[in-house]
Amino acid sequence: MVEEYLVGEGTPPPSLRELVKAVVDDLLREELGSREAVVELTWADDEHLRSLNRQFRGKDEPTDVLSFPLHQPEELSFWKGPGPLPLGDVVISWPRVLEQAQAYGHSPEREAAFLALHGTLHLLGYDHATPQEEALMEEKAEAILKARGLTRP
């Protein structure tokens, strides 16, 4: 399940936001099976991402996506709280989605879905510190995007 928030100027159209929520739900089903989980997804502007990036990563520059997991990866299987498992927050820069989609020659839908999947994979404990980890994250994201018809040109 995805809970959504809008911050700052310019937001994606409702149809794109619904597609991204569906793609994240696809990933959660793939990774967690029938276990319910919730991801908080925020669409924001570059200034908001710059502020978060500066505060949490020490980088005074905007970025395309940030993830804020609520749990360490090893804790996910032990969580027994009531209701869905809260995974954390994913914050996406809408201006970066538009810029990167144009630069990569694909749709904003594909770019937004890719960034949401990337951020959610981090919430699930995946990382890209090594080439093998990066390849695994990309493989998982691309499989879900392909199933939704969101392929690269």
Residue frames as qw, qx, qy, qz and C-alpha x, y, z in Angstrom:
[[0.000, 0.891, 0.453, 0.000, 0.00, 0.00, 0.00],
 [0.425, 0.198, 0.012, 0.883, 1.26, 3.47, -0.85],
 [0.121, -0.860, -0.383, 0.314, 0.35, 6.63, 1.06],
 [0.509, 0.443, 0.242, 0.698, 1.03, 9.71, -1.02],
 [0.218, -0.798, -0.211, 0.520, 1.97, 13.31, -0.22],
 [0.489, 0.674, 0.216, 0.509, 2.55, 16.37, -2.42],
 [0.443, -0.707, -0.080, 0.545, 5.08, 19.05, -1.40],
 [0.265, -0.415, 0.335, 0.803, 6.18, 22.20, -3.20],
 [0.448, 0.570, -0.104, -0.681, 5.44, 23.45, -6.68],
 [0.548, 0.395, -0.606, -0.420, 4.44, 21.26, -9.59],
 [0.591, -0.165, 0.747, -0.255, 3.08, 17.79, -9.11],
 [0.035, -0.055, 0.896, 0.440, 2.62, 14.80, -11.39],
 [0.570, -0.100, -0.302, -0.758, -0.77, 14.22, -12.99],
 [0.720, -0.226, 0.452, -0.476, -3.12, 11.87, -11.11],
 [0.944, 0.266, -0.114, -0.159, -2.84, 9.14, -13.77],
 [0.519, 0.534, -0.583, 0.324, 0.95, 9.00, -13.38],
 [0.277, -0.458, 0.620, -0.573, 0.67, 8.96, -9.59],
 [0.878, -0.050, 0.239, -0.411, -1.78, 6.05, -9.74],
 [0.849, 0.407, -0.334, 0.040, 0.52, 4.12, -12.08],
 [0.238, 0.556, -0.649, 0.461, 3.48, 4.64, -9.74],
 [0.569, -0.327, 0.517, -0.549, 1.46, 3.45, -6.74],
 [0.954, 0.144, 0.025, -0.261, 0.47, 0.32, -8.68],
 [0.672, 0.516, -0.486, 0.215, 4.09, -0.38, -9.65],
 [0.081, -0.501, 0.671, -0.540, 5.24, -0.05, -6.02],
 [0.789, -0.137, 0.353, -0.484, 2.41, -2.38, -4.96],
 [0.895, 0.345, -0.274, -0.071, 3.66, -4.87, -7.60],
 [0.380, 0.528, -0.642, 0.405, 7.12, -4.77, -6.00],
 [0.412, -0.383, 0.572, -0.596, 5.73, -5.19, -2.49],
 [0.927, 0.042, 0.119, -0.352, 3.74, -8.26, -3.57],
 [0.770, 0.467, -0.419, 0.117, 6.82, -9.67, -5.31],
 [0.258, 0.492, -0.644, 0.527, 9.06, -9.16, -2.29],
 [0.276, -0.223, 0.637, -0.684, 6.66, -9.70, 0.62],
 [0.138, -0.240, -0.949, -0.153, 4.01, -12.03, -0.77],
 [0.304, -0.674, -0.597, -0.311, 0.73, -11.62, 1.09],
 [0.442, -0.463, -0.392, 0.660, 2.30, -9.61, 3.91],
 [0.117, 0.920, 0.308, 0.213, 0.88, -6.10, 3.98],
 [0.531, -0.258, -0.061, 0.805, 3.25, -3.15, 4.01],
 [0.157, 0.946, 0.279, -0.045, 3.01, 0.60, 3.58],
 [0.546, 0.054, 0.126, 0.826, 5.36, 3.01, 1.80],
 [0.040, 0.872, 0.255, -0.416, 4.98, 6.76, 2.20],
 [0.555, 0.290, 0.397, 0.671, 5.68, 8.38, -1.18],
 [0.033, -0.824, -0.177, 0.538, 6.21, 12.13, -1.41],
 [0.541, 0.572, 0.306, 0.535, 6.35, 14.08, -4.66],
 [0.323, -0.799, -0.103, 0.496, 8.37, 17.24, -4.11],
 [0.439, 0.890, -0.086, 0.086, 10.30, 19.99, -5.84],
 [0.710, 0.381, -0.350, 0.478, 14.07, 20.32, -6.15],
 [0.082, -0.647, 0.370, -0.662, 14.33, 22.70, -3.21],
 [0.814, -0.413, 0.179, -0.367, 12.71, 20.17, -0.87],
 [0.972, 0.096, -0.108, 0.183, 15.03, 17.40, -2.11],
 [0.426, 0.596, -0.348, 0.585, 18.03, 19.71, -1.78],
 [0.403, -0.630, 0.327, -0.578, 17.07, 20.48, 1.83],
 [0.946, -0.244, 0.132, -0.169, 16.65, 16.79, 2.70],
 [0.855, 0.350, -0.195, 0.329, 19.86, 15.85, 0.87],
 [0.166, 0.665, -0.390, 0.616, 21.77, 18.53, 2.80],
 [0.593, -0.542, 0.301, -0.514, 20.23, 17.55, 6.15],
 [0.932, -0.188, 0.265, -0.164, 20.58, 13.77, 5.88],
 [0.915, 0.227, 0.110, 0.315, 23.46, 13.18, 3.45],
 [0.429, -0.654, 0.151, 0.604, 25.54, 16.35, 3.80],
 [0.396, 0.165, 0.561, 0.708, 25.17, 17.13, 0.09],
 [0.153, 0.607, 0.242, -0.742, 23.95, 20.62, -0.75],
 [0.191, 0.203, -0.621, -0.732, 22.39, 19.72, -4.09],
 [0.782, 0.105, 0.138, -0.598, 19.06, 18.42, -5.33],
 [0.131, -0.199, 0.957, 0.166, 18.74, 14.75, -6.18],
 [0.456, -0.076, -0.601, -0.652, 16.12, 12.63, -7.91],
 [0.783, -0.389, -0.391, -0.288, 15.08, 10.26, -5.10],
 [0.017, -0.449, 0.715, -0.536, 15.78, 9.74, -1.41],
 [0.729, -0.298, -0.587, -0.187, 14.75, 6.84, 0.81],
 [0.206, -0.497, 0.547, -0.641, 14.28, 6.83, 4.55],
 [0.625, -0.144, -0.760, -0.101, 13.83, 3.26, 5.83],
 [0.573, -0.622, 0.138, -0.515, 12.17, 2.76, 9.20],
 [0.910, -0.323, 0.255, -0.047, 13.85, -0.60, 9.81],
 [0.136, -0.566, 0.768, 0.267, 17.17, -2.31, 9.33],
 [0.599, 0.226, -0.616, -0.459, 16.88, -5.05, 6.67],
 [0.314, 0.045, -0.929, 0.188, 17.29, -7.84, 9.21],
 [0.226, 0.138, 0.600, -0.755, 14.37, -6.45, 11.26],
 [0.499, 0.108, -0.329, -0.794, 11.81, -6.74, 8.44],
 [0.578, -0.063, -0.783, -0.219, 11.15, -10.45, 8.93],
 [0.316, -0.188, -0.781, 0.505, 10.73, -10.09, 12.70],
 [0.211, -0.092, 0.112, -0.967, 8.30, -7.15, 12.77],
 [0.161, -0.369, -0.916, 0.005, 5.07, -8.24, 14.47],
 [0.113, 0.177, 0.276, -0.938, 3.32, -4.91, 14.97],
 [0.429, 0.543, 0.655, -0.304, -0.39, -4.41, 14.34],
 [0.478, 0.809, 0.096, -0.328, -1.50, -3.59, 10.81],
 [0.783, 0.580, -0.064, 0.216, 0.71, -3.28, 7.73],
 [0.735, -0.285, 0.027, 0.615, 4.49, -3.20, 8.09],
 [0.148, 0.977, -0.005, -0.151, 5.59, 0.46, 7.78],
 [0.853, 0.196, 0.082, 0.477, 8.65, 0.43, 5.51],
 [0.389, -0.435, 0.024, 0.812, 9.52, 4.13, 5.41],
 [0.289, 0.840, 0.145, -0.435, 9.51, 7.11, 3.09],
 [0.576, 0.181, 0.465, 0.648, 10.47, 7.63, -0.55],
 [0.098, 0.826, 0.126, -0.541, 10.77, 11.24, -1.73],
 [0.601, 0.302, 0.518, 0.529, 10.90, 11.92, -5.48],
 [0.028, -0.508, 0.085, 0.857, 11.71, 15.19, -7.25],
 [0.589, 0.636, 0.483, -0.121, 9.05, 15.79, -9.90],
 [0.286, 0.882, -0.250, -0.280, 11.28, 18.29, -11.81],
 [0.219, -0.507, 0.808, 0.206, 14.05, 15.64, -11.92],
 [0.622, 0.269, 0.734, -0.046, 11.58, 13.07, -13.26],
 [0.529, 0.808, 0.189, -0.175, 10.77, 15.37, -16.17],
 [0.083, 0.838, -0.494, -0.214, 14.41, 16.31, -16.85],
 [0.361, -0.354, 0.856, 0.110, 15.71, 12.74, -16.67],
 [0.673, 0.415, 0.603, -0.106, 12.88, 11.31, -18.78],
 [0.479, 0.861, -0.050, -0.166, 13.74, 13.78, -21.52],
 [0.062, -0.747, 0.649, 0.133, 17.49, 13.14, -21.19],
 [0.421, -0.178, 0.889, 0.032, 17.04, 9.35, -21.33],
 [0.320, 0.142, -0.609, -0.712, 14.47, 9.50, -24.13],
 [0.238, -0.320, -0.915, -0.060, 11.62, 7.77, -22.32],
 [0.320, -0.684, -0.417, -0.505, 8.34, 8.76, -20.69],
 [0.204, -0.520, 0.435, -0.706, 7.92, 10.54, -17.36],
 [0.885, -0.260, -0.006, -0.386, 5.81, 7.54, -16.33],
 [0.905, 0.135, -0.330, 0.233, 8.75, 5.19, -16.79],
 [0.328, 0.471, -0.442, 0.689, 11.19, 7.50, -15.02],
 [0.471, -0.482, 0.270, -0.687, 8.86, 8.11, -12.07],
 [0.958, -0.166, -0.090, -0.216, 8.11, 4.40, -11.72],
 [0.767, 0.284, -0.413, 0.401, 11.82, 3.53, -11.88],
 [0.076, 0.495, -0.446, 0.742, 12.69, 6.06, -9.16],
 [0.697, -0.392, 0.160, -0.579, 9.83, 4.86, -6.95],
 [0.976, -0.011, -0.216, 0.000, 10.96, 1.25, -7.35],
 [0.552, 0.420, -0.450, 0.562, 14.57, 2.18, -6.67],
 [0.212, -0.503, 0.389, -0.742, 13.60, 4.00, -3.49],
 [0.854, -0.272, 0.059, -0.439, 11.32, 1.20, -2.33],
 [0.886, 0.170, -0.386, 0.194, 14.03, -1.40, -2.94],
 [0.233, 0.448, -0.525, 0.685, 16.20, 0.58, -0.52],
 [0.573, -0.397, 0.258, -0.669, 13.38, 0.43, 2.05],
 [0.973, -0.057, -0.090, -0.204, 13.36, -3.34, 1.60],
 [0.721, -0.556, 0.362, 0.199, 17.08, -3.54, 2.38],
 [0.798, 0.398, 0.215, 0.398, 18.61, -3.54, -1.10],
 [0.220, -0.837, 0.189, 0.465, 21.65, -1.40, -1.83],
 [0.762, 0.627, 0.015, 0.162, 23.99, -0.65, -4.73],
 [0.382, -0.827, 0.378, 0.166, 27.34, -0.46, -2.96],
 [0.442, -0.287, 0.754, 0.391, 28.80, -3.10, -5.30],
 [0.314, 0.246, -0.571, -0.718, 28.26, -3.74, -9.02],
 [0.202, -0.173, -0.960, -0.094, 26.48, -7.01, -8.17],
 [0.032, 0.500, 0.656, -0.565, 24.07, -5.27, -5.78],
 [0.225, 0.460, -0.116, -0.851, 23.41, -2.54, -8.33],
 [0.270, 0.101, -0.795, -0.534, 22.71, -5.13, -11.04],
 [0.115, -0.332, -0.923, 0.158, 20.26, -6.96, -8.77],
 [0.129, 0.538, 0.396, -0.733, 18.37, -3.76, -7.95],
 [0.280, 0.392, -0.380, -0.790, 18.16, -2.82, -11.62],
 [0.197, -0.032, -0.934, -0.296, 17.06, -6.33, -12.60],
 [0.002, -0.449, -0.814, 0.368, 14.22, -6.29, -10.05],
 [0.196, 0.571, 0.152, -0.783, 13.05, -2.83, -11.11],
 [0.235, 0.320, -0.600, -0.694, 13.28, -3.60, -14.83],
 [0.065, -0.183, -0.975, -0.111, 11.25, -6.82, -14.48],
 [0.100, 0.598, 0.644, -0.466, 8.36, -4.93, -12.89],
 [0.181, 0.579, -0.143, -0.782, 8.59, -2.07, -15.39],
 [0.129, 0.157, -0.822, -0.532, 8.59, -4.54, -18.28],
 [0.019, 0.370, 0.924, -0.097, 5.50, -6.30, -16.91],
 [0.133, 0.726, 0.418, -0.530, 3.74, -2.92, -16.94],
 [0.574, 0.662, 0.357, 0.324, 4.94, -2.08, -20.47],
 [0.106, -0.984, 0.107, 0.098, 7.32, 0.62, -19.23],
 [0.863, -0.007, 0.203, 0.462, 10.36, -0.40, -21.24],
 [0.210, -0.632, 0.265, 0.697, 13.23, 1.70, -22.51],
 [0.637, 0.689, -0.029, -0.344, 13.05, 2.78, -26.16]]
